Amino acid sequence: LGLEPYNFEIASSSGAEAMPPAAQPRRRAALFAASAAVASLLLVSRASGAAFAAAAPMTAVSYLSALFMSLTPGLLVAGGASVLYARRERPPKPAWCVAAALLALLTLAIPLWVTTGDLQQPAQKPEQAAQAAPRSGEERLMPDGSFMRVSDPRPGNGPIEAGWQQALWTEMTEAITKGEEQVVMVFSRQGCPWCDRLHPVLQNAIKKRAAAIADGAMEGPPLLNSPLRIFVYDLQEFGPIMQRFQIEGFPTILAFGPTGSRPVMVPGYLSDEDFEKLLTEVAVAKPDAPKRKKKLFDDAFSSAPENGALKGNHGD
């Protein structure tokens, strides 16, 4: 009859095209390649994030690069999830399940990866930390009304240098020997709550004395009309000195009066009123006759820095 044969095709119930057998291995390889790419880029983004965090200052190019490296893991995970969702009905099922499980594990590992990278930053050595920011020093009132703890008096208010403990000790002993300024030693330690509470008391006393001298309100013994200098010594930075003075608790205050008088040691915290009473008490003290106990204090001032007791004691 001149009719060409008609090829009838039976459509599947899902409406999807049948996958050629040769295409299945290629798609399986593509899924595993995508998972491997996500894992490798996570490693790269972690290393690059640490490098960009240490860079300074950040330019526009470095900012965009850091932004790209931060967003890349999330974008890749989202893209991988989209591909897996689109192929959820296509064989082979075992390969799809494995790829989905890997993608889920990588997604959950992203925040852990970032946290671990932060925790693995190189720790600063105790010697470097103490050298960078010592806790011992003289409380000084700045012209703008703020306070600064000067650990190394040699360069003024600049950064500390090697031998700052010896310089700080010499600065204090010379002030005590001259007797022209009232000197107070405060023994403290890190993590002491009462030491922290005493800190503003010391600053208030320095500020009050400076204001009285500036106003010309001269009354009482001469030492109360002279500058007040307070030196704070930390246990971990001046441990041998505290052993010489037999310091057993913190804070401990050692206040000095006129040259030749006996210093007064008071353990524990003092309020503003009690601290002022202590300064007045030592300022009116009379010089004592030389005794063996007084000589022990002189030996502690004169020999402790020279025998190396202060060297190498600024680490936890």
Contacts in CASP RR format, 6 or more apart in sequence:
PFRMAT RR
TARGET T0000
AUTHOR 0000-0000-0000
METHOD contacts of the structure
MODEL  1
LGLEPYNFEIASSSGAEAMPPAAQPRRRAALFAASAAVASLLLVSRASGA
AFAAAAPMTAVSYLSALFMSLTPGLLVAGGASVLYARRERPPKPAWCVAA
ALLALLTLAIPLWVTTGDLQQPAQKPEQAAQAAPRSGEERLMPDGSFMRV
SDPRPGNGPIEAGWQQALWTEMTEAITKGEEQVVMVFSRQGCPWCDRLHP
VLQNAIKKRAAAIADGAMEGPPLLNSPLRIFVYDLQEFGPIMQRFQIEGF
PTILAFGPTGSRPVMVPGYLSDEDFEKLLTEVAVAKPDAPKRKKKLFDDA
FSSAPENGALKGNHGD
12 18 0 8 1.000
14 89 0 8 1.000
16 89 0 8 1.000
16 90 0 8 1.000
19 27 0 8 1.000
19 90 0 8 1.000
19 91 0 8 1.000
24 91 0 8 1.000
24 92 0 8 1.000
27 87 0 8 1.000
27 90 0 8 1.000
28 92 0 8 1.000
28 95 0 8 1.000
31 83 0 8 1.000
31 84 0 8 1.000
31 87 0 8 1.000
31 95 0 8 1.000
31 96 0 8 1.000
31 99 0 8 1.000
32 95 0 8 1.000
32 99 0 8 1.000
34 80 0 8 1.000
34 83 0 8 1.000
34 99 0 8 1.000
35 99 0 8 1.000
35 102 0 8 1.000
35 103 0 8 1.000
35 106 0 8 1.000
37 76 0 8 1.000
38 73 0 8 1.000
38 76 0 8 1.000
38 77 0 8 1.000
38 80 0 8 1.000
38 103 0 8 1.000
38 106 0 8 1.000
39 106 0 8 1.000
41 72 0 8 1.000
41 73 0 8 1.000
41 76 0 8 1.000
42 73 0 8 1.000
42 106 0 8 1.000
42 109 0 8 1.000
42 110 0 8 1.000
42 113 0 8 1.000
44 69 0 8 1.000
45 69 0 8 1.000
45 70 0 8 1.000
45 72 0 8 1.000
45 73 0 8 1.000
46 113 0 8 1.000
46 114 0 8 1.000
46 117 0 8 1.000
48 65 0 8 1.000
48 66 0 8 1.000
48 69 0 8 1.000
49 66 0 8 1.000
49 69 0 8 1.000
49 70 0 8 1.000
50 117 0 8 1.000
50 121 0 8 1.000
52 58 0 8 1.000
52 62 0 8 1.000
52 65 0 8 1.000
52 66 0 8 1.000
52 69 0 8 1.000
55 62 0 8 1.000
58 66 0 8 1.000
73 110 0 8 1.000
74 110 0 8 1.000
77 103 0 8 1.000
77 106 0 8 1.000
77 107 0 8 1.000
77 110 0 8 1.000
80 103 0 8 1.000
81 103 0 8 1.000
84 96 0 8 1.000
84 99 0 8 1.000
84 100 0 8 1.000
84 103 0 8 1.000
87 96 0 8 1.000
88 96 0 8 1.000
90 96 0 8 1.000
124 132 0 8 1.000
126 314 0 8 1.000
126 315 0 8 1.000
126 316 0 8 1.000
127 312 0 8 1.000
127 314 0 8 1.000
127 315 0 8 1.000
129 315 0 8 1.000
130 236 0 8 1.000
130 237 0 8 1.000
130 314 0 8 1.000
130 315 0 8 1.000
130 316 0 8 1.000
131 160 0 8 1.000
131 314 0 8 1.000
134 151 0 8 1.000
134 160 0 8 1.000
134 164 0 8 1.000
134 234 0 8 1.000
134 237 0 8 1.000
134 314 0 8 1.000
135 149 0 8 1.000
135 188 0 8 1.000
135 190 0 8 1.000
135 232 0 8 1.000
135 234 0 8 1.000
135 236 0 8 1.000
135 237 0 8 1.000
136 149 0 8 1.000
136 151 0 8 1.000
136 165 0 8 1.000
136 168 0 8 1.000
136 231 0 8 1.000
136 232 0 8 1.000
136 233 0 8 1.000
136 234 0 8 1.000
136 237 0 8 1.000
136 238 0 8 1.000
137 149 0 8 1.000
137 150 0 8 1.000
137 151 0 8 1.000
137 168 0 8 1.000
137 231 0 8 1.000
137 232 0 8 1.000
137 233 0 8 1.000
138 149 0 8 1.000
138 150 0 8 1.000
138 153 0 8 1.000
138 168 0 8 1.000
138 171 0 8 1.000
138 172 0 8 1.000
138 229 0 8 1.000
138 230 0 8 1.000
138 231 0 8 1.000
138 232 0 8 1.000
139 147 0 8 1.000
139 148 0 8 1.000
139 149 0 8 1.000
139 202 0 8 1.000
139 203 0 8 1.000
139 206 0 8 1.000
139 230 0 8 1.000
139 231 0 8 1.000
139 232 0 8 1.000
140 147 0 8 1.000
140 148 0 8 1.000
140 149 0 8 1.000
140 150 0 8 1.000
140 157 0 8 1.000
141 147 0 8 1.000
141 203 0 8 1.000
141 206 0 8 1.000
141 207 0 8 1.000
141 210 0 8 1.000
142 148 0 8 1.000
145 207 0 8 1.000
147 203 0 8 1.000
147 206 0 8 1.000
148 157 0 8 1.000
149 232 0 8 1.000
150 156 0 8 1.000
150 157 0 8 1.000
151 160 0 8 1.000
151 164 0 8 1.000
151 168 0 8 1.000
152 158 0 8 1.000
152 159 0 8 1.000
152 160 0 8 1.000
152 161 0 8 1.000
152 163 0 8 1.000
152 164 0 8 1.000
152 167 0 8 1.000
152 168 0 8 1.000
153 167 0 8 1.000
153 168 0 8 1.000
153 171 0 8 1.000
154 161 0 8 1.000
154 164 0 8 1.000
154 167 0 8 1.000
155 161 0 8 1.000
163 311 0 8 1.000
165 237 0 8 1.000
165 238 0 8 1.000
165 305 0 8 1.000
165 310 0 8 1.000
165 311 0 8 1.000
165 313 0 8 1.000
165 314 0 8 1.000
166 305 0 8 1.000
166 310 0 8 1.000
168 231 0 8 1.000
169 241 0 8 1.000
169 301 0 8 1.000
169 304 0 8 1.000
169 305 0 8 1.000
169 310 0 8 1.000
170 305 0 8 1.000
171 231 0 8 1.000
172 183 0 8 1.000
172 185 0 8 1.000
172 229 0 8 1.000
172 231 0 8 1.000
173 301 0 8 1.000
173 302 0 8 1.000
175 181 0 8 1.000
175 183 0 8 1.000
175 229 0 8 1.000
176 183 0 8 1.000
176 256 0 8 1.000
176 259 0 8 1.000
176 301 0 8 1.000
177 259 0 8 1.000
178 259 0 8 1.000
179 223 0 8 1.000
179 257 0 8 1.000
179 258 0 8 1.000
179 259 0 8 1.000
180 226 0 8 1.000
181 226 0 8 1.000
181 227 0 8 1.000
181 228 0 8 1.000
181 229 0 8 1.000
182 209 0 8 1.000
182 223 0 8 1.000
182 224 0 8 1.000
182 226 0 8 1.000
182 227 0 8 1.000
182 228 0 8 1.000
182 229 0 8 1.000
182 255 0 8 1.000
182 256 0 8 1.000
182 257 0 8 1.000
182 279 0 8 1.000
182 282 0 8 1.000
182 283 0 8 1.000
183 229 0 8 1.000
183 230 0 8 1.000
183 231 0 8 1.000
183 255 0 8 1.000
183 256 0 8 1.000
183 257 0 8 1.000
184 202 0 8 1.000
184 228 0 8 1.000
184 229 0 8 1.000
184 230 0 8 1.000
184 231 0 8 1.000
184 253 0 8 1.000
184 254 0 8 1.000
184 255 0 8 1.000
184 256 0 8 1.000
184 279 0 8 1.000
185 230 0 8 1.000
185 231 0 8 1.000
185 233 0 8 1.000
185 253 0 8 1.000
185 254 0 8 1.000
185 255 0 8 1.000
185 256 0 8 1.000
186 198 0 8 1.000
186 202 0 8 1.000
186 230 0 8 1.000
186 231 0 8 1.000
186 232 0 8 1.000
186 233 0 8 1.000
186 251 0 8 1.000
186 252 0 8 1.000
186 253 0 8 1.000
186 254 0 8 1.000
187 233 0 8 1.000
187 235 0 8 1.000
187 238 0 8 1.000
187 242 0 8 1.000
187 245 0 8 1.000
187 247 0 8 1.000
187 249 0 8 1.000
187 250 0 8 1.000
187 251 0 8 1.000
187 252 0 8 1.000
187 253 0 8 1.000
187 254 0 8 1.000
188 195 0 8 1.000
188 198 0 8 1.000
188 232 0 8 1.000
188 233 0 8 1.000
188 234 0 8 1.000
188 235 0 8 1.000
188 250 0 8 1.000
188 251 0 8 1.000
189 195 0 8 1.000
189 234 0 8 1.000
189 235 0 8 1.000
189 236 0 8 1.000
189 250 0 8 1.000
190 234 0 8 1.000
190 235 0 8 1.000
190 236 0 8 1.000
192 250 0 8 1.000
192 251 0 8 1.000
194 250 0 8 1.000
194 251 0 8 1.000
194 268 0 8 1.000
194 269 0 8 1.000
195 250 0 8 1.000
195 251 0 8 1.000
197 269 0 8 1.000
198 251 0 8 1.000
198 268 0 8 1.000
198 269 0 8 1.000
198 270 0 8 1.000
201 269 0 8 1.000
201 270 0 8 1.000
201 271 0 8 1.000
201 272 0 8 1.000
201 275 0 8 1.000
202 230 0 8 1.000
202 232 0 8 1.000
202 275 0 8 1.000
204 272 0 8 1.000
205 228 0 8 1.000
205 230 0 8 1.000
205 272 0 8 1.000
205 275 0 8 1.000
205 276 0 8 1.000
205 279 0 8 1.000
206 228 0 8 1.000
206 230 0 8 1.000
208 276 0 8 1.000
209 224 0 8 1.000
209 227 0 8 1.000
209 228 0 8 1.000
210 227 0 8 1.000
210 228 0 8 1.000
212 225 0 8 1.000
213 225 0 8 1.000
213 226 0 8 1.000
213 227 0 8 1.000
218 225 0 8 1.000
219 225 0 8 1.000
220 283 0 8 1.000
221 280 0 8 1.000
221 283 0 8 1.000
221 284 0 8 1.000
223 257 0 8 1.000
223 258 0 8 1.000
223 282 0 8 1.000
223 283 0 8 1.000
224 279 0 8 1.000
224 280 0 8 1.000
224 283 0 8 1.000
228 279 0 8 1.000
233 241 0 8 1.000
233 242 0 8 1.000
235 242 0 8 1.000
235 250 0 8 1.000
236 313 0 8 1.000
236 314 0 8 1.000
236 315 0 8 1.000
236 316 0 8 1.000
237 313 0 8 1.000
237 314 0 8 1.000
237 315 0 8 1.000
238 310 0 8 1.000
238 313 0 8 1.000
239 313 0 8 1.000
240 304 0 8 1.000
240 309 0 8 1.000
240 310 0 8 1.000
240 313 0 8 1.000
241 300 0 8 1.000
241 304 0 8 1.000
241 309 0 8 1.000
241 310 0 8 1.000
244 300 0 8 1.000
244 304 0 8 1.000
245 254 0 8 1.000
245 265 0 8 1.000
245 300 0 8 1.000
248 267 0 8 1.000
249 267 0 8 1.000
249 268 0 8 1.000
250 268 0 8 1.000
251 267 0 8 1.000
251 268 0 8 1.000
251 269 0 8 1.000
252 265 0 8 1.000
252 266 0 8 1.000
252 267 0 8 1.000
252 268 0 8 1.000
253 265 0 8 1.000
253 266 0 8 1.000
253 267 0 8 1.000
253 268 0 8 1.000
253 270 0 8 1.000
253 275 0 8 1.000
253 278 0 8 1.000
254 263 0 8 1.000
254 264 0 8 1.000
254 265 0 8 1.000
254 266 0 8 1.000
255 263 0 8 1.000
255 264 0 8 1.000
255 266 0 8 1.000
255 278 0 8 1.000
255 279 0 8 1.000
255 281 0 8 1.000
255 282 0 8 1.000
256 263 0 8 1.000
256 282 0 8 1.000
257 263 0 8 1.000
257 282 0 8 1.000
257 283 0 8 1.000
257 285 0 8 1.000
258 283 0 8 1.000
258 285 0 8 1.000
258 286 0 8 1.000
258 287 0 8 1.000
259 287 0 8 1.000
260 287 0 8 1.000
260 288 0 8 1.000
260 294 0 8 1.000
261 282 0 8 1.000
261 285 0 8 1.000
261 286 0 8 1.000
261 287 0 8 1.000
261 288 0 8 1.000
262 285 0 8 1.000
262 288 0 8 1.000
262 294 0 8 1.000
263 282 0 8 1.000
263 297 0 8 1.000
264 278 0 8 1.000
264 281 0 8 1.000
264 282 0 8 1.000
264 285 0 8 1.000
266 278 0 8 1.000
270 278 0 8 1.000
288 294 0 8 1.000
304 310 0 8 1.000
END
